Amino acid sequence: MSVRAISRKSGRVMWEVRWRDSGRNRSRVFDRKRDAENFDLEVRRRAQIGELDLVQAGRETPAEFAQEWWGHHAVTLEEKTQLVYADLWDRHVLPRIGQLPLRRITPELVEKYMSELRAAGVPDPTIRKTLALIQTVLQRAVVWRRISSNPVAAVKKPSQSRRVAISPPSPARVEAMRADLLARSRIAPPPSSASSPTPAYAPGRRSRCVGATSGSAPSSSSAPSPSDGSKRPRRVASVPFESSRHSRRTSRACAASLATRSRSSSCSHEGTARR
């Protein structure tokens, strides 16, 4: 590795950096001596860390590298994915950055490229897919030691936020749709035992839960608040009987306990009366 001055036929002095890589002589010419010296230091640094082959890497364009990438990677993709990738590459990548050397593609250039796509009216979902494709291609270039890092990985892509607001139909609309389907025999009518079924969204469905059945204790909203400063009783979450086998076992155990307690109480009253 060395820096030397060379003279052109025009009499202009240029500066040449020479080094060897994989048994071959390499060289690069600069207009200024300072640039040549800085490049010579970079070549020495690359040689020390084992990346001397990256000094000359990145000269091929994305269009050229994509041909090699496609031959190795496309066989692993579904046919539909291949068509989507080819369309994105031909419409959005090749016309703008397809002829640039790989080494000139930087995060700053990728951000400008993304702004150009937006200015051209390309929607954000398409921009995100295009950047993901470029990042995939350039990541393979990193693995194959054509470039040292992936410039697209450092760029923030457009978000995938939903732009269409979801407006669910009202309960009245749902009932109208259900009545229309019943009238046209598009859905089966309800069983005779449930001729007036309660919709899943109706408040009456809560009556099937523990604590909301008839004869149960009043809810916390109707219970009077303690005035002596004591703590409120701890609320227990309601669990539907139909979905909890443990609740059924607990209810049966409580019923048996209450029956036993009732019989004991009646016996004690009879004994007192006899005495």
C-alpha positions as YAML, in Angstrom:
chain: A
units: angstrom
residues:
- id: 1
  name: MET
  ca: [0.00, 0.00, 0.00]
- id: 2
  name: SER
  ca: [1.47, 3.28, -1.11]
- id: 3
  name: VAL
  ca: [0.61, 6.72, -2.48]
- id: 4
  name: ARG
  ca: [2.51, 8.09, -5.47]
- id: 5
  name: ALA
  ca: [2.24, 11.00, -7.87]
- id: 6
  name: ILE
  ca: [1.58, 10.31, -11.55]
- id: 7
  name: SER
  ca: [1.59, 12.78, -14.44]
- id: 8
  name: ARG
  ca: [-0.96, 12.83, -17.21]
- id: 9
  name: LYS
  ca: [-0.15, 13.76, -20.81]
- id: 10
  name: SER
  ca: [-1.81, 17.07, -20.20]
- id: 11
  name: GLY
  ca: [0.75, 17.78, -17.48]
- id: 12
  name: ARG
  ca: [-1.79, 17.41, -14.66]
- id: 13
  name: VAL
  ca: [-0.50, 15.65, -11.54]
- id: 14
  name: MET
  ca: [-2.71, 12.92, -10.06]
- id: 15
  name: TRP
  ca: [-2.27, 10.76, -6.97]
- id: 16
  name: GLU
  ca: [-2.49, 6.99, -7.14]
- id: 17
  name: VAL
  ca: [-3.07, 4.54, -4.27]
- id: 18
  name: ARG
  ca: [-1.85, 0.98, -4.90]
- id: 19
  name: TRP
  ca: [-2.42, -2.19, -2.86]
- id: 20
  name: ARG
  ca: [-2.76, -5.97, -3.29]
- id: 21
  name: ASP
  ca: [-5.91, -7.96, -2.65]
- id: 22
  name: SER
  ca: [-6.23, -11.75, -3.09]
- id: 23
  name: GLY
  ca: [-2.96, -11.86, -5.03]
- id: 24
  name: ARG
  ca: [-4.00, -9.12, -7.45]
- id: 25
  name: ASN
  ca: [-2.73, -5.55, -7.81]
- id: 26
  name: ARG
  ca: [-5.34, -2.86, -7.18]
- id: 27
  name: SER
  ca: [-5.15, 0.89, -7.71]
- id: 28
  name: ARG
  ca: [-7.26, 4.01, -7.48]
- id: 29
  name: VAL
  ca: [-6.48, 7.53, -8.66]
- id: 30
  name: PHE
  ca: [-7.41, 10.79, -6.91]
- id: 31
  name: ASP
  ca: [-7.16, 14.46, -7.88]
- id: 32
  name: ARG
  ca: [-5.94, 15.61, -4.47]
- id: 33
  name: LYS
  ca: [-3.12, 14.18, -2.42]
- id: 34
  name: ARG
  ca: [-5.11, 14.46, 0.82]
- id: 35
  name: ASP
  ca: [-7.90, 12.31, -0.59]
- id: 36
  name: ALA
  ca: [-5.38, 9.72, -1.72]
- id: 37
  name: GLU
  ca: [-3.74, 9.62, 1.71]
- id: 38
  name: ASN
  ca: [-7.10, 9.25, 3.47]
- id: 39
  name: PHE
  ca: [-8.04, 6.41, 1.15]
- id: 40
  name: ASP
  ca: [-4.68, 4.74, 1.78]
- id: 41
  name: LEU
  ca: [-5.38, 4.86, 5.54]
- id: 42
  name: GLU
  ca: [-8.79, 3.30, 4.91]
- id: 43
  name: VAL
  ca: [-7.19, 0.49, 2.89]
- id: 44
  name: ARG
  ca: [-4.75, -0.19, 5.72]
- id: 45
  name: ARG
  ca: [-7.59, -0.24, 8.26]
- id: 46
  name: ARG
  ca: [-9.61, -2.66, 6.14]
- id: 47
  name: ALA
  ca: [-6.59, -4.91, 5.79]
- id: 48
  name: GLN
  ca: [-6.12, -5.02, 9.57]
- id: 49
  name: ILE
  ca: [-9.73, -5.99, 10.30]
- id: 50
  name: GLY
  ca: [-9.98, -8.49, 7.46]
- id: 51
  name: GLU
  ca: [-12.25, -6.47, 5.17]
- id: 52
  name: LEU
  ca: [-9.85, -5.63, 2.38]
- id: 53
  name: ASP
  ca: [-12.21, -7.12, -0.18]
- id: 54
  name: LEU
  ca: [-14.81, -4.46, 0.71]
- id: 55
  name: VAL
  ca: [-12.55, -1.67, -0.57]
- id: 56
  name: GLN
  ca: [-13.51, -2.45, -4.16]
- id: 57
  name: ALA
  ca: [-16.98, -3.74, -3.30]
- id: 58
  name: GLY
  ca: [-20.21, -1.95, -4.13]
- id: 59
  name: ARG
  ca: [-19.38, -0.86, -7.65]
- id: 60
  name: GLU
  ca: [-22.18, -2.86, -9.25]
- id: 61
  name: THR
  ca: [-25.63, -1.32, -9.51]
- id: 62
  name: PRO
  ca: [-28.87, -2.60, -7.91]
- id: 63
  name: ALA
  ca: [-30.05, -3.57, -11.40]
- id: 64
  name: GLU
  ca: [-26.98, -5.77, -11.88]
- id: 65
  name: PHE
  ca: [-27.01, -7.24, -8.39]
- id: 66
  name: ALA
  ca: [-30.75, -7.96, -8.53]
- id: 67
  name: GLN
  ca: [-30.18, -10.30, -11.48]
- id: 68
  name: GLU
  ca: [-27.86, -12.42, -9.33]
- id: 69
  name: TRP
  ca: [-30.13, -12.16, -6.29]
- id: 70
  name: TRP
  ca: [-33.17, -13.16, -8.32]
- id: 71
  name: GLY
  ca: [-31.45, -16.26, -9.69]
- id: 72
  name: HIS
  ca: [-30.62, -17.50, -6.18]
- id: 73
  name: HIS
  ca: [-33.59, -16.31, -4.15]
- id: 74
  name: ALA
  ca: [-36.63, -16.28, -6.43]
- id: 75
  name: VAL
  ca: [-36.85, -20.07, -6.51]
- id: 76
  name: THR
  ca: [-37.72, -20.00, -2.79]
- id: 77
  name: LEU
  ca: [-40.69, -17.64, -3.28]
- id: 78
  name: GLU
  ca: [-44.29, -18.35, -4.20]
- id: 79
  name: GLU
  ca: [-45.35, -17.44, -7.72]
- id: 80
  name: LYS
  ca: [-47.64, -14.66, -6.47]
- id: 81
  name: THR
  ca: [-44.80, -13.17, -4.40]
- id: 82
  name: GLN
  ca: [-42.50, -13.26, -7.41]
- id: 83
  name: LEU
  ca: [-45.04, -11.29, -9.46]
- id: 84
  name: VAL
  ca: [-45.45, -8.68, -6.71]
- id: 85
  name: TYR
  ca: [-41.68, -8.27, -6.29]
- id: 86
  name: ALA
  ca: [-41.11, -7.96, -10.04]
- id: 87
  name: ASP
  ca: [-43.83, -5.33, -10.37]
- id: 88
  name: LEU
  ca: [-42.49, -3.23, -7.47]
- id: 89
  name: TRP
  ca: [-38.92, -3.49, -8.75]
- id: 90
  name: ASP
  ca: [-39.77, -2.51, -12.34]
- id: 91
  name: ARG
  ca: [-42.11, 0.36, -11.44]
- id: 92
  name: HIS
  ca: [-40.47, 1.97, -8.40]
- id: 93
  name: VAL
  ca: [-36.84, 0.84, -8.02]
- id: 94
  name: LEU
  ca: [-35.21, 0.61, -11.45]
- id: 95
  name: PRO
  ca: [-36.34, 4.05, -12.75]
- id: 96
  name: ARG
  ca: [-34.94, 5.91, -9.71]
- id: 97
  name: ILE
  ca: [-32.02, 4.10, -8.06]
- id: 98
  name: GLY
  ca: [-31.48, 1.09, -10.30]
- id: 99
  name: GLN
  ca: [-28.37, 2.52, -11.99]
- id: 100
  name: LEU
  ca: [-26.57, 3.87, -8.90]
- id: 101
  name: PRO
  ca: [-23.58, 1.95, -7.51]
- id: 102
  name: LEU
  ca: [-24.44, 0.04, -4.37]
- id: 103
  name: ARG
  ca: [-21.83, 1.97, -2.39]
- id: 104
  name: ARG
  ca: [-23.62, 5.25, -3.12]
- id: 105
  name: ILE
  ca: [-26.92, 4.11, -1.61]
- id: 106
  name: THR
  ca: [-26.93, 5.68, 1.87]
- id: 107
  name: PRO
  ca: [-29.68, 6.17, 4.48]
- id: 108
  name: GLU
  ca: [-29.93, 9.81, 3.42]
- id: 109
  name: LEU
  ca: [-30.44, 8.81, -0.21]
- id: 110
  name: VAL
  ca: [-33.10, 6.26, 0.81]
- id: 111
  name: GLU
  ca: [-35.04, 8.95, 2.68]
- id: 112
  name: LYS
  ca: [-34.92, 11.22, -0.38]
- id: 113
  name: TYR
  ca: [-36.05, 8.30, -2.52]
- id: 114
  name: MET
  ca: [-39.00, 7.72, -0.17]
- id: 115
  name: SER
  ca: [-39.94, 11.42, -0.43]
- id: 116
  name: GLU
  ca: [-39.86, 11.18, -4.23]
- id: 117
  name: LEU
  ca: [-42.24, 8.24, -4.14]
- id: 118
  name: ARG
  ca: [-44.67, 10.18, -1.93]
- id: 119
  name: ALA
  ca: [-44.46, 13.20, -4.23]
- id: 120
  name: ALA
  ca: [-45.29, 10.94, -7.17]
- id: 121
  name: GLY
  ca: [-48.50, 9.84, -5.44]
- id: 122
  name: VAL
  ca: [-47.38, 6.36, -4.43]
- id: 123
  name: PRO
  ca: [-49.43, 5.27, -1.37]
- id: 124
  name: ASP
  ca: [-47.67, 4.50, 1.90]
- id: 125
  name: PRO
  ca: [-48.45, 0.74, 1.88]
- id: 126
  name: THR
  ca: [-46.75, 0.44, -1.53]
- id: 127
  name: ILE
  ca: [-43.78, 2.51, -0.33]
- id: 128
  name: ARG
  ca: [-43.42, 0.23, 2.69]
- id: 129
  name: LYS
  ca: [-43.47, -2.89, 0.51]
- id: 130
  name: THR
  ca: [-40.94, -1.36, -1.90]
- id: 131
  name: LEU
  ca: [-38.53, -0.44, 0.90]
- id: 132
  name: ALA
  ca: [-38.92, -3.91, 2.40]
- id: 133
  name: LEU
  ca: [-37.98, -5.42, -0.97]
- id: 134
  name: ILE
  ca: [-34.92, -3.18, -1.34]
- id: 135
  name: GLN
  ca: [-33.86, -3.99, 2.22]
- id: 136
  name: THR
  ca: [-34.14, -7.72, 1.49]
- id: 137
  name: VAL
  ca: [-32.01, -7.39, -1.64]
- id: 138
  name: LEU
  ca: [-29.36, -5.25, 0.05]
- id: 139
  name: GLN
  ca: [-29.24, -7.55, 3.06]
- id: 140
  name: ARG
  ca: [-28.15, -10.32, 0.70]
- id: 141
  name: ALA
  ca: [-25.53, -7.91, -0.66]
- id: 142
  name: VAL
  ca: [-24.21, -7.54, 2.90]
- id: 143
  name: VAL
  ca: [-24.06, -11.32, 3.34]
- id: 144
  name: TRP
  ca: [-22.23, -11.69, 0.03]
- id: 145
  name: ARG
  ca: [-19.79, -8.92, 1.07]
- id: 146
  name: ARG
  ca: [-20.72, -6.50, -1.69]
- id: 147
  name: ILE
  ca: [-21.43, -3.73, 0.83]
- id: 148
  name: SER
  ca: [-20.55, -3.39, 4.51]
- id: 149
  name: SER
  ca: [-24.00, -2.41, 5.86]
- id: 150
  name: ASN
  ca: [-27.64, -2.19, 4.82]
- id: 151
  name: PRO
  ca: [-28.64, 1.50, 4.38]
- id: 152
  name: VAL
  ca: [-32.39, 0.77, 4.26]
- id: 153
  name: ALA
  ca: [-32.39, -0.84, 7.71]
- id: 154
  name: ALA
  ca: [-31.67, 2.54, 9.35]
- id: 155
  name: VAL
  ca: [-34.59, 4.33, 7.66]
- id: 156
  name: LYS
  ca: [-38.00, 4.57, 9.32]
- id: 157
  name: LYS
  ca: [-40.66, 3.11, 7.05]
- id: 158
  name: PRO
  ca: [-44.24, 4.38, 6.72]
- id: 159
  name: SER
  ca: [-46.52, 3.05, 9.43]
- id: 160
  name: GLN
  ca: [-49.18, 0.44, 8.84]
- id: 161
  name: SER
  ca: [-51.93, 2.36, 10.63]
- id: 162
  name: ARG
  ca: [-55.50, 1.71, 9.51]
- id: 163
  name: ARG
  ca: [-56.96, 4.64, 7.60]
- id: 164
  name: VAL
  ca: [-60.50, 3.33, 7.08]
- id: 165
  name: ALA
  ca: [-62.70, 3.87, 10.15]
- id: 166
  name: ILE
  ca: [-64.76, 0.85, 11.18]
- id: 167
  name: SER
  ca: [-68.39, 1.73, 11.98]
- id: 168
  name: PRO
  ca: [-70.29, -1.34, 13.26]
- id: 169
  name: PRO
  ca: [-74.06, -1.45, 12.66]
- id: 170
  name: SER
  ca: [-76.39, -0.49, 15.48]
- id: 171
  name: PRO
  ca: [-78.46, -3.14, 17.34]
- id: 172
  name: ALA
  ca: [-81.58, -1.96, 15.50]
- id: 173
  name: ARG
  ca: [-79.82, -2.45, 12.18]
- id: 174
  name: VAL
  ca: [-78.66, -5.92, 13.23]
- id: 175
  name: GLU
  ca: [-82.22, -6.88, 14.18]
- id: 176
  name: ALA
  ca: [-83.52, -5.57, 10.85]
- id: 177
  name: MET
  ca: [-80.93, -7.63, 9.00]
- id: 178
  name: ARG
  ca: [-81.82, -10.74, 11.04]
- id: 179
  name: ALA
  ca: [-85.54, -10.24, 10.36]
- id: 180
  name: ASP
  ca: [-84.85, -9.85, 6.65]
- id: 181
  name: LEU
  ca: [-82.78, -13.05, 6.57]
- id: 182
  name: LEU
  ca: [-85.52, -14.92, 8.46]
- id: 183
  name: ALA
  ca: [-88.17, -13.65, 6.04]
- id: 184
  name: ARG
  ca: [-86.16, -14.89, 3.07]
- id: 185
  name: SER
  ca: [-85.36, -18.21, 4.82]
- id: 186
  name: ARG
  ca: [-81.65, -17.49, 4.58]
- id: 187
  name: ILE
  ca: [-81.09, -18.51, 8.21]
- id: 188
  name: ALA
  ca: [-82.78, -21.12, 10.37]
- id: 189
  name: PRO
  ca: [-85.55, -19.86, 12.70]
- id: 190
  name: PRO
  ca: [-84.91, -20.03, 16.47]
- id: 191
  name: PRO
  ca: [-86.16, -23.07, 18.44]
- id: 192
  name: SER
  ca: [-89.72, -22.95, 19.77]
- id: 193
  name: SER
  ca: [-88.43, -22.82, 23.36]
- id: 194
  name: ALA
  ca: [-86.60, -19.64, 22.54]
- id: 195
  name: SER
  ca: [-89.08, -17.90, 20.27]
- id: 196
  name: SER
  ca: [-87.85, -14.54, 21.54]
- id: 197
  name: PRO
  ca: [-84.14, -15.01, 22.08]
- id: 198
  name: THR
  ca: [-82.27, -12.26, 23.86]
- id: 199
  name: PRO
  ca: [-79.57, -10.74, 21.61]
- id: 200
  name: ALA
  ca: [-75.99, -11.10, 22.76]
- id: 201
  name: TYR
  ca: [-75.63, -7.34, 22.99]
- id: 202
  name: ALA
  ca: [-78.80, -6.78, 25.08]
- id: 203
  name: PRO
  ca: [-78.44, -5.82, 28.77]
- id: 204
  name: GLY
  ca: [-80.75, -8.68, 29.77]
- id: 205
  name: ARG
  ca: [-77.92, -11.13, 29.11]
- id: 206
  name: ARG
  ca: [-76.39, -10.15, 32.44]
- id: 207
  name: SER
  ca: [-79.23, -11.87, 34.29]
- id: 208
  name: ARG
  ca: [-77.62, -15.22, 33.48]
- id: 209
  name: CYS
  ca: [-74.56, -14.41, 35.56]
- id: 210
  name: VAL
  ca: [-73.97, -15.05, 39.21]
- id: 211
  name: GLY
  ca: [-75.10, -12.14, 41.34]
- id: 212
  name: ALA
  ca: [-77.66, -10.94, 38.78]
- id: 213
  name: THR
  ca: [-80.23, -13.74, 39.12]
- id: 214
  name: SER
  ca: [-83.55, -13.23, 40.82]
- id: 215
  name: GLY
  ca: [-83.40, -13.47, 44.58]
- id: 216
  name: SER
  ca: [-79.67, -12.77, 44.77]
- id: 217
  name: ALA
  ca: [-78.01, -10.14, 46.91]
- id: 218
  name: PRO
  ca: [-78.34, -6.53, 45.70]
- id: 219
  name: SER
  ca: [-75.54, -5.19, 43.54]
- id: 220
  name: SER
  ca: [-72.87, -2.87, 44.84]
- id: 221
  name: SER
  ca: [-74.51, 0.06, 43.03]
- id: 222
  name: SER
  ca: [-77.73, -0.30, 45.09]
- id: 223
  name: ALA
  ca: [-76.13, -1.35, 48.39]
- id: 224
  name: PRO
  ca: [-75.86, 1.45, 50.97]
- id: 225
  name: SER
  ca: [-72.35, 2.69, 51.67]
- id: 226
  name: PRO
  ca: [-71.05, 2.13, 55.20]
- id: 227
  name: SER
  ca: [-71.10, 5.24, 57.33]
- id: 228
  name: ASP
  ca: [-68.92, 3.96, 60.19]
- id: 229
  name: GLY
  ca: [-65.72, 4.22, 58.18]
- id: 230
  name: SER
  ca: [-65.40, 0.46, 57.67]
- id: 231
  name: LYS
  ca: [-64.12, -0.91, 54.40]
- id: 232
  name: ARG
  ca: [-66.46, -1.86, 51.62]
- id: 233
  name: PRO
  ca: [-66.97, -5.60, 51.06]
- id: 234
  name: ARG
  ca: [-64.75, -7.04, 48.38]
- id: 235
  name: ARG
  ca: [-66.51, -7.50, 45.06]
- id: 236
  name: VAL
  ca: [-66.36, -10.89, 43.37]
- id: 237
  name: ALA
  ca: [-66.40, -11.11, 39.58]
- id: 238
  name: SER
  ca: [-69.50, -12.67, 38.09]
- id: 239
  name: VAL
  ca: [-69.00, -15.97, 36.27]
- id: 240
  name: PRO
  ca: [-71.71, -17.53, 34.06]
- id: 241
  name: PHE
  ca: [-72.96, -20.86, 35.35]
- id: 242
  name: GLU
  ca: [-72.84, -22.32, 31.87]
- id: 243
  name: SER
  ca: [-69.09, -21.74, 31.53]
- id: 244
  name: SER
  ca: [-67.77, -22.74, 34.97]
- id: 245
  name: ARG
  ca: [-67.84, -26.30, 36.22]
- id: 246
  name: HIS
  ca: [-66.30, -25.12, 39.47]
- id: 247
  name: SER
  ca: [-69.21, -22.71, 40.04]
- id: 248
  name: ARG
  ca: [-71.74, -25.54, 39.65]
- id: 249
  name: ARG
  ca: [-69.86, -27.69, 42.17]
- id: 250
  name: THR
  ca: [-69.68, -24.74, 44.57]
- id: 251
  name: SER
  ca: [-73.40, -24.03, 44.20]
- id: 252
  name: ARG
  ca: [-74.31, -27.66, 44.89]
- id: 253
  name: ALA
  ca: [-72.03, -27.70, 47.95]
- id: 254
  name: CYS
  ca: [-73.58, -24.49, 49.26]
- id: 255
  name: ALA
  ca: [-77.09, -25.86, 48.73]
- id: 256
  name: ALA
  ca: [-76.23, -29.06, 50.62]
- id: 257
  name: SER
  ca: [-74.67, -27.04, 53.44]
- id: 258
  name: LEU
  ca: [-77.75, -24.84, 53.72]
- id: 259
  name: ALA
  ca: [-80.05, -27.89, 53.77]
- id: 260
  name: THR
  ca: [-78.00, -29.52, 56.55]
- id: 261
  name: ARG
  ca: [-77.97, -26.29, 58.52]
- id: 262
  name: SER
  ca: [-81.74, -25.95, 58.10]
- id: 263
  name: ARG
  ca: [-82.38, -29.49, 59.37]
- id: 264
  name: SER
  ca: [-80.12, -28.89, 62.40]
- id: 265
  name: SER
  ca: [-81.96, -25.69, 63.19]
- id: 266
  name: SER
  ca: [-85.39, -27.38, 62.95]
- id: 267
  name: CYS
  ca: [-84.25, -30.20, 65.28]
- id: 268
  name: SER
  ca: [-83.01, -27.78, 67.89]
- id: 269
  name: HIS
  ca: [-86.34, -25.90, 67.80]
- id: 270
  name: GLU
  ca: [-88.28, -29.16, 68.27]
- id: 271
  name: GLY
  ca: [-86.12, -30.10, 71.30]
- id: 272
  name: THR
  ca: [-86.68, -26.72, 72.88]
- id: 273
  name: ALA
  ca: [-90.44, -27.04, 72.43]
- id: 274
  name: ARG
  ca: [-90.50, -30.45, 74.04]
- id: 275
  name: ARG
  ca: [-88.58, -29.19, 77.06]
...
